[in-house]
Amino acid sequence: MAMNDTRYRKITSELENRIRGGIYTPGSALPPRVELMAEFSVARATIDRCIGELRRRDLVISRHGSGTFVKDELHHPYHVALVNSHKIEYKLPDAWEVKSISGKNLQQKSDWQQLLDFDGVIWVRPGRNMHPAIAFLHNEVPQVIINRTLPGEVCVSTDHRGAYYEITRERLDHLPTSQVYLLQTNEVSDPTSYREAGFIDACRTAQRFYEVWQMPDNFEEKLARLEALEIDSGKPLLLISTSMSNTGAVMWFARMHNLKWGKDIFYSDFDNDLPASCWGVKVTSFIQDNSALFDGAVSELESLLEGKLGGERHTLIFPQRCQGDT
């Protein structure tokens, strides 16, 4: 991207923020072009281009021989891109013009240019393949990332670490003689690493011994791994999984050994809101609070668009807890 193009976008954004923030009030004249040229250290052509963009956004009107004035009523909504490959439904503010874009349409660097035409971007759980596109927009277009934590960006994420600390510590206090295991998946991701960290934090603060078990992907291999658990009637099993991918094997294992839920074995996982008819019992679990995550992202992006927020900021949203029989 050419340097003058980058400069033009930043100046346009700054002038729009001043208009929307009331620094340039409705009906008032913008500073003369020569003043804006001096303030931003750019040529007349750049200022003309910026004012032309403000006219396109229906923010100002130019009167020949008089200058450029802020419109008495501002009708132009923010034009926001929602990159939502997960197809999570959420109603964004009516005052915004929102366009949904699939990550499949942003695979090439040439595809990223389209995002520069938006006032802001919300990314919904972007995969690692989208990180270069996010870096490309850094300091160019206001953006908020949902459920990922990226250095230098404004992020609204689920508090995986806090959730796993809470459930683990609660059960450790309730079950002082339990045998404690974290069932880890082979998936390498930030959420699973945060969950493991919360589990370990709780065990360490409670000064309890624990084991982290790496679970295979295959169901039969999962069962074989669980068979190595030591079953002692006086020491209940406390199993906490970083995802629901281990749940079916745990249920089968408990049934095969006639373990009583809430007595011989206690279990919890993440992203599991399935009814009791699925597993036979209702699992104690945490699930993403998508409404709270989107509400947080909208609030953060509004602050960015209005120039009230800048730089890196991470907001953690506690997930919903589903209290189950396990």
C-alpha positions in Angstrom: 0.0 0.0 0.0 1.3 3.4 -0.9 2.3 5.7 1.9 0.0 8.6 0.7 -2.9 6.1 0.6 -2.3 5.1 4.2 -2.1 8.8 5.2 -5.3 9.7 3.4 -7.2 7.0 5.3 -5.9 8.1 8.6 -6.7 11.8 8.0 -10.2 10.9 6.8 -10.7 8.8 9.9 -9.5 11.6 12.2 -11.8 14.1 10.5 -14.8 11.8 10.8 -14.0 11.2 14.5 -14.0 15.0 15.0 -17.4 15.3 13.3 -19.0 12.4 15.1 -17.4 13.5 18.4 -18.8 17.0 18.2 -15.5 18.8 17.8 -16.8 20.0 14.4 -20.5 20.6 15.3 -23.4 20.2 12.8 -23.7 23.2 10.5 -20.2 24.5 11.3 -17.4 24.9 8.7 -14.5 22.6 8.5 -11.1 24.5 8.9 -9.9 25.9 5.6 -7.9 23.5 3.4 -4.7 25.4 3.9 -5.0 24.9 7.7 -5.7 21.1 7.3 -2.7 20.9 4.9 -0.5 22.5 7.5 -1.9 20.4 10.4 -1.4 17.1 8.7 1.6 18.0 6.6 0.1 16.9 3.3 -0.5 18.3 -0.1 -3.8 19.9 -1.2 -4.7 16.9 -3.3 -4.7 14.7 -0.2 -7.0 17.0 1.7 -9.3 17.3 -1.3 -9.5 13.5 -1.5 -10.3 13.3 2.3 -13.1 15.8 2.0 -14.4 14.0 -1.1 -14.6 10.8 1.0 -16.4 12.7 3.8 -18.9 13.9 1.2 -19.4 10.3 0.0 -20.1 9.3 3.6 -22.8 12.0 3.8 -21.0 13.8 6.6 -20.2 17.2 4.9 -21.4 19.4 2.2 -19.3 21.8 0.1 -20.6 25.2 -0.9 -18.8 26.9 -3.8 -17.0 30.0 -2.6 -18.0 29.4 1.1 -16.2 26.2 2.1 -17.1 22.8 3.5 -19.7 22.4 6.2 -20.8 19.6 8.6 -24.2 18.4 7.6 -27.0 19.4 10.0 -28.1 15.8 10.3 -25.7 12.9 10.0 -27.3 9.9 8.4 -24.3 7.9 7.4 -24.0 4.7 9.5 -20.7 3.0 10.2 -19.9 0.4 7.5 -18.7 -2.7 9.4 -17.3 -6.0 8.2 -18.2 -9.1 10.2 -15.7 -11.9 9.4 -17.7 -14.8 10.7 -16.6 -18.2 9.3 -18.4 -19.9 12.3 -21.8 -18.5 11.2 -22.7 -17.5 14.8 -25.9 -15.4 14.7 -26.0 -12.1 16.4 -27.8 -8.9 15.6 -25.4 -6.0 15.3 -26.6 -2.4 16.0 -29.2 -1.1 13.6 -27.1 2.1 13.2 -24.4 0.1 11.4 -24.3 -1.2 7.8 -22.9 -4.7 8.3 -21.6 -7.0 5.6 -20.7 -10.6 6.5 -17.6 -12.0 4.9 -16.4 -15.5 5.1 -12.8 -16.3 5.9 -12.8 -18.3 2.6 -12.9 -15.0 0.8 -9.8 -13.7 2.5 -7.3 -16.4 1.7 -5.1 -14.3 -0.5 -3.3 -11.0 0.3 -5.1 -9.4 -2.6 -8.4 -10.2 -0.9 -7.5 -8.2 2.2 -7.7 -4.9 0.3 -11.5 -5.0 0.4 -11.4 -4.6 4.2 -9.8 -1.2 3.9 -13.1 0.1 2.6 -14.9 -0.5 5.9 -15.0 1.8 9.0 -14.4 -1.2 11.3 -14.0 -5.0 11.3 -15.1 -7.6 13.8 -13.4 -11.0 13.6 -15.2 -14.0 15.0 -12.8 -16.7 16.3 -10.3 -16.2 13.5 -8.0 -19.1 12.7 -4.3 -18.8 12.5 -4.6 -18.4 8.7 -6.4 -15.1 9.3 -3.7 -13.6 11.6 -1.7 -12.1 8.6 -4.9 -10.3 7.5 -5.4 -8.9 10.9 -1.8 -7.8 11.0 -2.3 -6.2 7.6 -5.2 -4.0 9.0 -3.3 -3.0 12.2 -3.4 0.8 12.5 -5.3 1.0 9.2 -8.9 0.0 10.2 -10.4 -0.3 13.7 -10.8 -4.0 14.5 -11.9 -6.2 17.3 -11.2 -9.9 17.6 -13.7 -12.2 19.3 -12.3 -15.2 21.3 -8.7 -14.9 20.3 -6.0 -13.0 22.1 -3.6 -11.3 19.7 -0.8 -8.9 20.8 -1.4 -5.3 19.9 -5.1 -5.7 19.1 -8.4 -5.1 20.9 -9.7 -8.5 21.9 -12.8 -9.8 23.6 -12.3 -13.4 24.7 -13.8 -16.1 26.9 -12.1 -16.5 30.3 -11.1 -20.1 29.9 -8.4 -19.9 32.5 -10.7 -18.4 35.2 -13.5 -20.9 34.4 -11.2 -23.9 34.9 -9.7 -22.4 38.0 -13.1 -22.0 39.5 -14.5 -25.5 38.8 -11.2 -27.2 39.8 -10.7 -25.3 43.0 -14.4 -25.8 44.0 -14.1 -29.5 43.6 -10.7 -29.8 45.2 -12.2 -28.1 48.3 -15.2 -30.4 48.2 -13.2 -33.6 47.6 -10.0 -33.5 49.7 -9.2 -37.2 49.1 -9.9 -37.3 45.3 -7.4 -38.4 42.7 -7.1 -35.4 40.3 -6.6 -35.7 36.5 -6.8 -33.2 33.6 -7.7 -35.0 30.4 -5.9 -33.0 27.7 -6.7 -33.2 24.0 -4.2 -33.3 21.1 -5.6 -30.1 19.8 -3.1 -27.2 20.0 -4.9 -24.0 20.6 -4.9 -21.0 22.9 -8.3 -21.9 24.6 -7.1 -25.4 25.6 -3.8 -24.1 26.9 -5.7 -21.5 29.0 -7.9 -24.2 30.4 -4.9 -26.3 31.4 -3.3 -23.2 33.0 -6.5 -22.6 35.1 -6.5 -26.2 36.2 -2.9 -26.2 37.3 -3.3 -22.8 39.1 -6.1 -24.3 41.2 -4.2 -27.4 42.1 -1.1 -25.5 43.0 -3.0 -23.0 45.2 -4.8 -25.8 46.9 -1.5 -27.7 47.2 -2.9 -30.8 45.6 -1.2 -33.4 43.6 -2.5 -33.7 40.0 -1.7 -35.4 36.7 -2.2 -34.1 33.2 -3.0 -36.9 30.8 -2.7 -36.5 27.0 -5.6 -38.3 25.5 -5.5 -40.0 22.1 -7.9 -39.1 19.3 -9.3 -42.6 18.7 -12.2 -43.7 20.9 -10.9 -47.2 21.7 -7.5 -45.7 22.5 -9.2 -43.3 24.9 -10.8 -46.1 26.7 -7.5 -48.0 27.0 -5.9 -44.9 28.4 -8.7 -44.5 31.0 -8.3 -48.1 32.1 -4.9 -47.1 33.6 -6.8 -44.9 36.1 -6.5 -46.2 39.7 -10.0 -46.9 41.1 -10.2 -46.6 44.9 -13.6 -46.5 46.6 -12.1 -44.2 49.2 -10.6 -41.8 46.7 -13.1 -40.5 44.1 -11.9 -39.7 40.6 -11.9 -36.0 39.7 -11.6 -35.7 36.0 -11.6 -32.4 34.1 -11.3 -32.4 30.4 -10.2 -29.5 28.2 -13.0 -30.3 25.7 -16.0 -32.5 25.3 -14.1 -34.8 22.9 -13.2 -37.1 25.8 -16.7 -37.1 27.3 -18.1 -40.2 25.5 -15.1 -42.3 26.6 -15.4 -41.2 30.2 -19.1 -42.0 30.2 -18.4 -45.5 28.8 -15.6 -46.1 31.3 -17.7 -45.1 34.3 -20.5 -47.4 33.2 -18.2 -50.4 32.6 -16.8 -50.0 36.2 -20.2 -49.2 37.8 -18.9 -45.9 39.1 -21.5 -43.7 40.7 -21.7 -40.1 39.5 -21.3 -37.6 42.3 -19.7 -40.3 44.5 -17.1 -42.3 42.8 -16.4 -40.0 39.9 -16.8 -36.3 39.1 -16.4 -34.9 35.6 -16.6 -31.6 33.7 -15.7 -30.4 30.2 -16.1 -27.4 27.9 -18.6 -26.5 25.2 -20.9 -29.2 26.3 -24.6 -28.2 26.6 -26.0 -31.5 25.4 -29.1 -32.8 27.2 -29.0 -35.7 29.7 -30.5 -38.0 27.1 -27.2 -37.9 25.2 -24.8 -39.1 27.8 -27.2 -40.5 30.4 -26.4 -37.7 32.8 -26.0 -33.9 32.5 -22.4 -32.9 32.4 -21.1 -30.0 34.4 -19.6 -27.8 31.7 -18.8 -24.3 30.5 -20.0 -22.9 27.2 -19.2 -19.8 25.3 -21.5 -16.9 26.1 -21.7 -15.6 22.5 -24.2 -12.8 23.3 -21.8 -11.4 26.0 -18.8 -11.8 23.6 -20.6 -9.9 20.8 -21.9 -7.3 23.1 -18.4 -6.7 24.4 -17.0 -6.6 20.8 -19.7 -4.1 19.7 -18.9 -1.9 22.7 -15.2 -2.0 22.0 -15.6 -1.2 18.3 -17.9 1.7 19.0 -15.2 3.1 21.3 -12.6 2.7 18.5 -14.8 4.3 15.9 -15.5 7.2 18.1 -11.8 7.7 18.9 -12.3 6.9 22.6 -10.1 3.9 22.7 -6.7 3.1 21.2 -4.0 0.5 21.5 -4.0 -3.0 22.9 -6.9 -4.0 25.1 -8.0 -7.5 26.3 -11.4 -8.0 27.8 -12.3 -11.4 29.4 -15.9 -12.7 29.4 -16.7 -15.4 31.9 -18.5 -18.3 30.2 -21.9 -19.7 31.0 -21.8 -22.6 33.5 -24.0 -25.6 33.0 -24.4 -27.4 36.3 -24.8 -31.1 35.8 -25.1 -34.4 37.5 -21.4 -35.2 37.3 
